[in-house]
C-alpha cells in the first residue's frame, strides 16, 4: 500500500506537482496519464526516492518511504537506460544487476542470484538471449530484458516510465500482456504512459495528472473520454 498525502514539488519556483493525495493498493495495475509537462515522471521519481520530498509525504505500508526504501528494493524501468554502445555487457549480466541491492561492493553473486536471474528470463521467454550482447538487441527485446532485471529484484512493485519507447505496435501489445501477467502473479505495476487506449486494456486504475490530481478511477469508456479531452486541452 502506497499512501501519498499533500505532495507538492517545485523546480525554481515553478510548480510541478501540487497537493497530490492518492492511495495505490498492493496488487493494482496503475496507469499514470497526462499531457507533456504534467509532472508524471516527477511523481514516479518521488515515489521511488530518486527526488527528495519538499512538501507532503509518501508512505509504504504506513512506513515513511525513506525508511522503507532502506530495507526494500523497488524495481524501475526508466525512460532511457544508457550504456556505452560497444561495452560487452551480456543479457545475463544486466539481469543480475537486479540482485545487487544490499550487497557489499565486490561481493560475489550466489547460485541463488543466478537461479533467480535465469528464472526471470524464462518467465519472459527470453532465456535464449542470456549470452547475447545487449547492443545486439532490438528495442522490444531490450525492454523485456529490463523487465527481467526488474523481476530479478523480487520487489513487490514495478515502476515504468513510458515503457512504450522504442517498441513497435506489435511488440508493445506483447509487452503490456507481460506486465498484465506480472500483475496476475502479484506484482503491483505503476506505469507512466501516453498510450491510454492500449494500456487501459490491461490496467485496473488510471491516475490522470496535470500538476494536480484530476482523476483516480477505473478505466471505463466515460473516464477514457474525459481523460482524452483533458489531455487535448492540456496540449
SULPE-V733747 format. One record per pair of residues at least 4 apart in sequence whose C-alpha atoms are under 6 Angstrom apart, sorted by the first residue. I is the first residue (numbers start at 0). J is the second residue. If there is no record, write none. Layout:
[[I/J] [I/J]]
This chain:
[[0/23] [0/24] [0/25] [0/59] [0/60] [1/22] [1/23] [1/58] [1/59] [2/22] [2/57] [2/58] [3/20] [3/21] [3/56] [3/57] [4/20] [4/55] [4/56] [5/18] [5/19] [5/20] [5/55] [6/18] [6/19] [6/54] [6/55] [7/16] [7/17] [7/18] [7/54] [8/15] [8/16] [8/53] [9/13] [9/14] [9/15] [15/38] [15/210] [16/38] [16/210] [16/211] [17/210] [17/211] [19/212] [25/187] [26/185] [26/186] [26/187] [27/187] [28/187] [28/188] [28/202] [28/203] [29/188] [29/189] [29/202] [29/204] [29/205] [30/190] [30/191] [30/205] [31/190] [31/191] [31/206] [31/207] [32/192] [32/207] [33/37] [33/207] [33/208] [33/209] [33/230] [34/230] [34/233] [37/208] [37/209] [37/210] [38/210] [44/49] [44/50] [45/49] [45/50] [57/64] [58/62] [58/63] [58/64] [59/64] [64/68] [67/71] [72/154] [73/154] [73/156] [74/149] [74/157] [75/157] [75/158] [75/159] [76/159] [77/160] [78/160] [78/161] [88/132] [89/130] [89/131] [89/132] [89/133] [90/129] [90/130] [90/131] [90/133] [91/129] [94/116] [94/148] [95/116] [97/148] [97/151] [97/152] [98/152] [115/151] [116/151] [119/147] [119/150] [119/151] [120/125] [120/126] [120/147] [121/125] [121/126] [136/140] [136/141] [138/165] [138/166] [139/166] [155/186] [156/186] [156/187] [157/188] [158/189] [158/190] [159/190] [160/190] [160/191] [161/191] [161/192] [166/170] [166/171] [167/171] [181/186] [182/186] [182/187] [194/198] [195/199] [199/218] [203/217] [204/216] [204/217] [205/215] [205/216] [205/217] [205/218] [206/214] [206/215] [207/213] [207/214] [208/212] [208/213] [218/222]]
